[in-house]
Amino acid sequence: MKDIIDLNKRAWDKIADKYDDRKGQGLSELFKNFTVLIPENARVLDLGCGTGIPHAKYMVEQGFNVTGIDLSGEMVKVAMLNVPEASFIELSMNEIEYEEKFHGIISNFSMLLLSPKLFMETAERVYSALVHGGYIYLSLNEPTNPSVDSDSDVFVNIMGQEMYSRAYTVKEVEMVFLPLGFKVVEFNRMVHVSPEFGKEHVIEFIFQKKG
C-alpha cells in the first residue's frame, strides 16, 4: 500500500492556494449545534483544518480558543493568514498526543483521508485529547454503493492531485467510536454538491466523551 499520509501531504501542499480560492463551504446546522454544546471560551481542536475557513474562522468569531492542525504545511500557511487569531500547527491528525485538553474537536471531511487502521488510531487519540464530557463534530462521506468492498484502498483525483480518500458507513464509524467510550448525541444525513467534489452523500455525527 502507498504511504497515504505522505501522498496526501504532497497533494494538499500543491493545491493549497487553489483550494483557498474556491467557493466557500457553508456551515451545517449540526455543526452549529455542536458549537452550542461546548462551553464559552472553550478550547477547540480543528483536525485537518485546511485553509481555516469556514470552521476555524467561525469558531474564533464565537469566542473559542482554536488550535488547528493539518499535515500540509502550505495549508497551515494559508490558514494562518485567513485566521490569525487561531493557532495552527503542521501535524498529521494520527500523531496528536494531547491529554484531556480540548472541550471540542472538529473533523470536517478530514478523517476520510485515513485508512481504517489510521482511522481507529486517530479516534483513540481524539478520545484522549477531549476532556470528560467533551464533544467531537465528525463529518464524512458515506458509500453510495454498499456492494463495493469497503476494505479496498480508494485513491481519488482532487484538483489534479491523486490522494487517498475513503467513504465510511455509519456502522463502521459507530464500531470505532462507541467502544472507546463515546455516545451519539446527534446524527444527520444530507447530500452536498460542489464543483470540486461533485455529489457527496454526507453523514454527520456529534459524539460526546462519557465522563
TAWOLIN-V528066 format. One record per pair of residues at least 6 apart in sequence whose C-alpha atoms are under 7 Angstrom apart, sorted by sequence separation. I is the first residue (numbers start at 1). J is the second residue. D is the distance in whole Angstrom. If there is no record, write none. Layout:
# TAWOLIN-V528066
i={I | I}
j={J | J}
d={D | D}
This chain:
# TAWOLIN-V528066
i={60 | 70 | 156 | 157 | 193 | 59 | 155 | 156 | 192 | 193 | 80 | 111 | 155 | 156 | 191 | 192 | 155 | 156 | 191 | 192 | 46 | 56 | 154 | 155 | 191 | 192 | 154 | 190 | 191 | 76 | 154 | 190 | 76 | 189 | 190 | 76 | 189 | 188 | 189 | 188 | 73 | 187 | 188 | 72 | 187 | 49 | 67 | 68 | 69 | 70 | 71 | 186 | 187 | 44 | 49 | 50 | 66 | 67 | 68 | 69 | 70 | 71 | 186 | 43 | 44 | 45 | 46 | 47 | 48 | 49 | 65 | 66 | 67 | 68 | 69 | 70 | 71 | 185 | 41 | 42 | 43 | 44 | 45 | 46 | 47 | 48 | 69 | 70 | 184 | 185 | 41 | 42 | 43 | 44 | 45 | 46 | 47 | 184 | 185 | 40 | 41 | 51 | 94 | 143 | 183 | 184 | 50 | 51 | 60 | 142 | 143 | 182 | 183 | 50 | 57 | 60 | 104 | 141 | 142 | 143 | 182 | 183 | 51 | 52 | 94 | 102 | 103 | 140 | 141 | 142 | 182 | 183 | 51 | 94 | 97 | 100 | 101 | 102 | 103 | 112 | 140 | 181 | 182 | 25 | 50 | 93 | 96 | 99 | 100 | 101 | 102 | 181 | 52 | 98 | 99 | 100 | 101 | 104 | 105 | 106 | 107 | 108 | 109 | 20 | 52 | 98 | 100 | 103 | 104 | 105 | 106 | 107 | 108 | 109 | 103 | 104 | 105 | 106 | 107 | 159 | 158 | 48 | 47 | 113 | 114 | 113 | 112 | 113 | 112 | 123 | 112 | 120 | 45 | 144 | 16 | 44 | 13 | 16 | 43 | 44 | 45 | 46 | 47 | 48 | 141 | 142 | 12 | 13 | 43 | 44 | 45 | 46 | 47 | 141 | 142 | 13 | 42 | 43 | 44 | 45 | 46 | 141 | 142 | 9 | 13 | 48 | 140 | 141 | 9 | 47 | 139 | 140 | 139 | 140 | 38 | 139 | 38 | 138 | 139 | 138 | 137 | 138 | 137 | 136 | 137 | 135 | 136 | 135 | 136 | 135 | 134 | 135 | 133 | 134 | 133 | 132 | 133 | 132 | 133 | 132 | 127 | 34 | 31 | 11 | 11 | 11 | 8 | 7 | 8 | 4 | 34}
j={66 | 76 | 162 | 163 | 199 | 66 | 162 | 163 | 199 | 200 | 88 | 119 | 163 | 164 | 199 | 200 | 164 | 165 | 200 | 201 | 56 | 66 | 164 | 165 | 201 | 202 | 165 | 201 | 202 | 88 | 166 | 202 | 89 | 202 | 203 | 90 | 203 | 203 | 204 | 204 | 90 | 204 | 205 | 90 | 205 | 68 | 86 | 87 | 88 | 89 | 90 | 205 | 206 | 64 | 69 | 70 | 86 | 87 | 88 | 89 | 90 | 91 | 206 | 64 | 65 | 66 | 67 | 68 | 69 | 70 | 86 | 87 | 88 | 89 | 90 | 91 | 92 | 206 | 63 | 64 | 65 | 66 | 67 | 68 | 69 | 70 | 91 | 92 | 206 | 207 | 64 | 65 | 66 | 67 | 68 | 69 | 70 | 207 | 208 | 64 | 65 | 75 | 118 | 167 | 207 | 208 | 75 | 76 | 85 | 167 | 168 | 207 | 208 | 76 | 83 | 86 | 130 | 167 | 168 | 169 | 208 | 209 | 78 | 79 | 121 | 129 | 130 | 167 | 168 | 169 | 209 | 210 | 79 | 122 | 125 | 128 | 129 | 130 | 131 | 140 | 168 | 209 | 210 | 54 | 79 | 122 | 125 | 128 | 129 | 130 | 131 | 210 | 82 | 128 | 129 | 130 | 131 | 134 | 135 | 136 | 137 | 138 | 139 | 51 | 83 | 129 | 131 | 134 | 135 | 136 | 137 | 138 | 139 | 140 | 135 | 136 | 137 | 138 | 139 | 196 | 196 | 93 | 93 | 164 | 165 | 165 | 165 | 166 | 166 | 177 | 167 | 176 | 102 | 201 | 74 | 102 | 72 | 75 | 102 | 103 | 104 | 105 | 106 | 107 | 200 | 201 | 72 | 73 | 103 | 104 | 105 | 106 | 107 | 201 | 202 | 74 | 103 | 104 | 105 | 106 | 107 | 202 | 203 | 71 | 75 | 110 | 202 | 203 | 72 | 110 | 202 | 203 | 203 | 204 | 103 | 204 | 104 | 204 | 205 | 205 | 205 | 206 | 206 | 206 | 207 | 206 | 207 | 207 | 208 | 208 | 208 | 209 | 208 | 209 | 209 | 209 | 210 | 210 | 211 | 211 | 209 | 137 | 137 | 161 | 162 | 163 | 163 | 163 | 164 | 164 | 206}
d={6 | 6 | 6 | 6 | 4 | 7 | 6 | 6 | 6 | 6 | 7 | 6 | 5 | 6 | 7 | 5 | 4 | 6 | 6 | 7 | 7 | 7 | 6 | 6 | 5 | 7 | 6 | 6 | 6 | 6 | 6 | 5 | 7 | 6 | 7 | 6 | 5 | 6 | 6 | 5 | 5 | 6 | 7 | 6 | 5 | 5 | 6 | 6 | 6 | 7 | 5 | 6 | 7 | 7 | 6 | 6 | 5 | 5 | 5 | 5 | 5 | 5 | 5 | 6 | 6 | 6 | 6 | 6 | 6 | 6 | 7 | 6 | 6 | 6 | 6 | 5 | 4 | 5 | 5 | 5 | 5 | 5 | 5 | 5 | 5 | 4 | 6 | 6 | 6 | 6 | 4 | 6 | 6 | 6 | 6 | 6 | 7 | 5 | 7 | 7 | 6 | 5 | 7 | 5 | 5 | 7 | 5 | 7 | 7 | 5 | 6 | 6 | 5 | 7 | 6 | 7 | 7 | 5 | 5 | 6 | 5 | 7 | 5 | 5 | 7 | 6 | 6 | 7 | 6 | 5 | 5 | 7 | 4 | 5 | 7 | 6 | 6 | 5 | 6 | 6 | 7 | 6 | 6 | 7 | 7 | 7 | 7 | 5 | 5 | 6 | 6 | 6 | 6 | 7 | 5 | 5 | 6 | 6 | 6 | 6 | 6 | 6 | 5 | 6 | 6 | 5 | 4 | 5 | 5 | 5 | 5 | 5 | 5 | 5 | 6 | 6 | 6 | 6 | 6 | 7 | 7 | 7 | 6 | 6 | 7 | 4 | 6 | 6 | 5 | 7 | 6 | 6 | 7 | 7 | 6 | 6 | 5 | 5 | 5 | 6 | 6 | 6 | 6 | 7 | 6 | 5 | 6 | 7 | 6 | 5 | 5 | 5 | 5 | 6 | 6 | 5 | 6 | 7 | 5 | 6 | 6 | 5 | 6 | 6 | 7 | 5 | 6 | 6 | 5 | 7 | 7 | 5 | 6 | 7 | 6 | 4 | 6 | 6 | 6 | 5 | 6 | 6 | 5 | 6 | 7 | 7 | 5 | 6 | 6 | 4 | 6 | 6 | 6 | 5 | 5 | 6 | 5 | 6 | 5 | 4 | 7 | 6 | 7 | 5 | 7 | 6 | 5 | 6 | 7 | 6 | 7}
